[in-house]
Amino acid sequence: MNRIIIFLLMIFLATSLFSQSAVDLFKKGNEAYKKGDYKTAIESYEKIISLGYESGDILFNLGNAYYRTGQFANAILNYERAKKYDTNDKEIEHNLAIANLRIKDRLEKVPRLFIFEWWENIKNIFSLHIYQYFIFILFTIFVISFALFFWVKDVILKKRILFVSIFLGLVFAFFAIAFISKAVEHDNDKYAILFEQSLKVKSAPDQNALDLFEIHYGIKFKIVDELEDWCKILLIDGKTGWIKKNGFEII
Amino acid sequence: MKKITFILFVLVSFLKAQNISFEASVDRTTVGLGESFELKFTIKASNINAVRGFKPPNLSNLFILSGPNQSTSMQIINGAMSASISYSYILQAKNPGSLTIGPASIFYENKEYFTKPITLNIVRSSTQPKQNQTQQNNTQVITKDLSQNIFLRAFVDKQKVYKGEQVNVTFKLYISGVGVSNYTVSKTPSLKGFWSEEYNLGQQVTLGTENVNGKMYKVGTIRKLALFPTQAGTLEIDPMEIDLILQVQVKRKRSNDFFDQIFGDDPFFNPYTNIQYKVKSIPVKVNVTELPLSEAPESFKGTVGKFNLESSISNTKPKTNEPVTLKLKISGEGNIKLIETPEVKLPADIEKYEPKITDNINKNQAISGSRTIEYLFIPRYPGEKVIPPIEFSYFDLSKKSFVTLKTPEYKLYVEQGSQTYSSGATNREDIKLINQDINFIRLDEKAVKLKSDYLYKSLYYYLLYFIVICLFFVVIAYRKKLDKDLSDVVGLKMRRANKIAIKRLAKAKKLMDSSRFEEFYKEISLALWGYLSDKLKIKTSELSIDKVVNLLYSQNFDEEIVNTTKKSLELCEFARFAPNSETQVEKLKVYEEIKNTIILIENNFKKEL
């Protein structure tokens, strides 16, 4: 028992020490950024992340520092990563849009049926982190209402509580489906940012295959399939093709 | 020529003549210092094609003015052919004294032949031209004199200028006593460090006269350039070279000929020859001073001269998507072509296009003219838009200071037009964004958080749900138990109702016996009401006769029993309000009746259970 306490204490101390140096690094990075020394800022923020820290704000700052040094692919990559923590953050969206203007490729999103857009928006109300708590809270409320239904003896009140309870149950089910689909998407869908200046996209996973189109530095694409050292990519405008597995970074 | 040599070859090989002569000769053996003379090597051979490898003697102590000039001649006399090759040099002695020209050599049919050395006597002065001058030699002399009679000069109007100030450079050709039949500029100055603008002088060179060092010259301006130095320091204007074809009078040797004596000096009778002659100007230096740039305003872009600024706007009340032109006219003296287009700082929602530039340049005394800059822009959104003043600065040479000119501030009142902008919504969004910058970084230290994996991936997350569900069942179970306990309390009451009623009836009997009627009625009615309350599981306070009747009916009691109960209850009520109205017997009857009713109900309950 004593040993366990000492062990836990040590872990606590170690993490708090680390956390102190991470906070210092964060401050150092911010100061460097303010002074315009973006290289030092990048180093500091990258160091924090290498220590095992990560948050939307750190990634956002890192993206900004990369943007200032003209490394737009890196900037886009970090903004996209920040978006995973802070979904629907206006500042991140804005900076991402500006960084996307600095790269060569301009893609038009494929228009979809409004209901899919709507469903997409529901999925993106919260980040996955917040979503999981949200779903749990919804579930708890639903169970409480159901328990209340059993508790109350008065017939009329019981009836009313039953309606509320059913409604809450449906809301829970709806968001649970959204959450599950988002989680599945998160675990299975791979997006990447291209770091190569330009890359020819082939029609098949073969060096001699036909060149379909060319993509440039900083473009975002989805990896839909993989085969040996090739992967099939999907652009947001719906184009697909095969590229070799290098020169890009998974978001 | 080839044909001839071929024929020659055939002939010569036919004759198989072996004789050859190789001689060196000079036109005179006594030469004045600075005078030119001719050295000639003549080869006469029957088979001229066999002559190979002419090697001239060492001529390092002589100036070679021309040569070796090769000539070939052929003679056929009485069927005997002779051909000759000659190599001639025009030479000039370097030093006075005796000079020996060494032997020259050739190969002829694998044999080497040499000339005899020639000894020359170089004398210091030769004021007296030699009598036996050849015609060719005459030309040579004339060429030497020409440098006095024809030359090219470059003039600059200013020696010391500011960077960007105009300097005029004129190339003038001076001619005296010779005719020029043609000229071509063979080398134009490269003018490093200058921006140049050429004056238009017309096709024909007009000649004037000028006196240089007491000698009259005809002067023609070949070229006039306006130069604008683009760098400070001492800049050099490279020489210009002109190839001329001159008509030169050849002086004939004086003879005792009658005609010569009469017409000897008359140029009309002297023949002319065309000779080529090259003239070159002397490099000219210009000292360029840097402008006092520390005093320069921000809008100064290197323009020097004297300028005016005019501006006009096509429309101040445009509709959206209607183009507006802002015209800027910069006119004056200076290098118009080097004026940089001043920048217009427009509001972000006005689209700006590349300005259109038109120049109008006069090349008279100084380069002057005007540059018109037309800025085209299209307001995309309605509202009041301000075009801030456009600034244009230049360095005024007469004031020796910088001058800044400004246009007035223009205000546009943009009205909403009906025309829609067709180039696509996304583009417009792009343009809007381009004028924006990224948001600033976040400074809150709370941002430093450990990277956490998603909770839903761990078992604990689902354990939470499990706990909630368990709690739910605990709550349900608790409710059930409470319900059960409650029902037990009621059941107990019901079971004990009979006993309480009996107790109360017994008490009532005692009260009746001791003639305390008021208390008797109270007790007896309490016994009945209390019994009914416990049995029917309703509170005493909620009881009324009607309610009891209804409840009894709902519990399927016989009408008889219900009526009896109703009667007894009414009796109780009546007796309570009039306790002393009945006799002892009647009171006993009431007691018995109520007791019976309780027993009746009790029995019926038991039946049901």
Interface residues (C-beta under 8 A of the other chain):
Chain A: T15 S19 A22 V23 F26 K27 N30 Y33 I48 I49 G52 Y53 E54 S55 G56 D57 I58 F60 N61 N64 A65 Y67 E91 H94 N95 A97 I98 A99 L101 R106 E108 L128 H129 Q132 Y133 F136 F139 T140 V143 F146 A147 F150 W151 A183 H186
Chain B: T426 D430 L433 I434 Q436 D437 I438 N439 F440 I441 R442 L443 D444 E445 A447 V448 K449 L450 K451 S452 Y454 L455 Y456 Y461 L464 Y465 V468 I469 L471 F472 V475 I476 R479
